[in-house]
Amino acid sequence: MSFHINSITISYTREFGTVIFTFINAKIKINQRVKNEVEQEQRQHMLPFK
């Protein structure tokens, strides 16, 4: 189960508008999934890996 709990509201930040979720009783390892999605986006947009 996930909940949208907040978002980045400081307009000067690079992450402005980013949604913050909290997960309860997650069935997957969310860190690995997010990492995979970031890497996929980087490949699609030819962004440098860090």
C-alpha positions in Angstrom: 0.0 0.0 0.0 1.3 3.4 -0.8 0.3 6.9 0.2 1.2 10.3 -1.4 2.2 12.1 1.7 3.8 15.3 0.4 5.9 16.9 -2.4 8.9 19.2 -2.7 7.5 22.7 -2.5 10.6 24.9 -2.5 10.7 26.4 -5.9 14.4 26.9 -5.9 15.2 23.2 -5.7 16.0 21.0 -8.6 13.5 18.5 -7.2 10.6 21.0 -7.1 7.3 19.2 -7.5 8.7 15.7 -6.8 6.1 13.6 -5.1 7.0 11.9 -1.8 5.4 8.5 -1.1 5.4 6.2 1.9 5.0 2.5 1.5 3.5 0.1 4.0 4.0 -3.6 3.8 5.6 -3.4 0.4 5.9 -6.7 -1.3 9.0 -5.7 -3.4 12.3 -4.1 -2.6 11.5 -0.6 -3.6 15.1 0.7 -3.6 16.1 -1.7 -6.3 13.0 -0.9 -8.4 13.6 2.8 -8.2 17.3 2.3 -9.1 16.3 0.3 -12.1 13.8 2.9 -13.2 16.4 5.7 -12.9 18.9 3.7 -14.9 16.3 3.0 -17.6 15.4 6.7 -17.8 19.1 7.6 -18.1 19.6 5.1 -20.9 16.5 6.5 -22.8 17.7 10.1 -22.5 21.4 9.4 -22.8 22.1 10.9 -19.4 25.4 10.2 -17.6 25.4 7.5 -14.9 26.5 8.5 -11.4 
